[in-house]
Amino acid sequence: MKRPDPPPQDAARDAEILQAAFDVFAEKGFHGARMLDVASRARASKATLYARYPSKEALFEALMAWSTRQGTEALDAIAADEKLD
């Protein structure tokens, strides 16, 4: 089941959490990373993390979707750059 998009006021916080998750997964790998590590890095409680992502797998899936969107937005910006024509 797809997680609903967060309200706009939560999007910035989700981005901070997902960036923290990226850093933790990059450093420790999937199996070595703990939700507590991500919460600590994001300066959030574990309750905040679990309210948004019910499991480490759900967090990782959200991270992959977020990363894909970030890459797509960057490519769209490059494609829209008229200086490249």
C-alpha positions in Angstrom: 0.0 0.0 0.0 1.4 3.4 -1.0 2.0 5.8 1.9 0.0 9.0 1.4 2.0 12.2 0.7 2.7 14.1 3.8 1.1 17.5 4.4 3.2 20.3 3.1 4.3 21.4 6.6 5.7 17.9 7.2 7.5 17.6 3.8 10.6 19.4 5.1 10.8 17.3 8.2 10.4 14.1 6.2 13.3 15.3 3.9 15.5 15.8 7.0 14.6 12.3 8.2 15.2 10.7 4.8 18.6 12.5 4.5 19.5 11.2 7.9 18.4 7.7 6.8 20.5 8.0 3.7 23.6 8.9 5.7 23.0 6.0 8.2 22.3 3.4 5.5 25.4 4.6 3.5 27.6 4.3 6.6 26.2 1.1 8.1 24.4 -0.8 5.4 20.8 -1.9 5.6 21.4 -4.7 8.1 23.7 -2.6 10.3 21.5 0.5 10.4 19.0 0.8 13.3 15.9 3.0 13.5 17.5 4.5 16.6 20.5 5.5 14.6 18.3 7.3 12.1 16.2 8.9 14.8 19.4 10.2 16.5 20.9 11.5 13.3 17.6 13.3 12.4 17.3 14.6 16.0 13.9 12.9 16.2 12.4 10.5 18.6 11.9 6.9 17.7 8.1 7.5 18.1 8.3 10.3 15.4 10.2 7.9 13.1 7.8 5.0 13.6 4.8 7.3 13.2 6.0 8.1 9.7 7.6 4.8 8.8 6.3 1.6 10.6 9.5 -0.4 9.9 13.0 -0.1 8.7 11.9 -1.7 5.4 9.2 1.0 5.0 11.8 3.7 5.7 14.2 2.2 3.2 11.4 2.1 0.6 10.5 5.7 1.3 14.2 6.6 1.0 14.4 5.0 -2.4 11.3 6.8 -3.7 12.6 10.1 -2.3 16.0 9.6 -3.9 14.4 8.8 -7.2 12.3 12.0 -7.0 15.4 14.0 -6.1 17.2 12.6 -9.2 14.3 13.1 -11.5 13.9 16.8 -10.3 17.6 17.4 -10.9 17.4 15.9 -14.4 14.2 18.0 -15.2 16.1 21.1 -14.1 19.0 20.3 -16.4 16.7 19.5 -19.3 14.9 22.8 -18.8 18.1 24.8 -18.8 18.0 26.9 -22.0 21.7 27.5 -21.9 22.2 23.8 -22.9 20.5 24.2 -26.2 
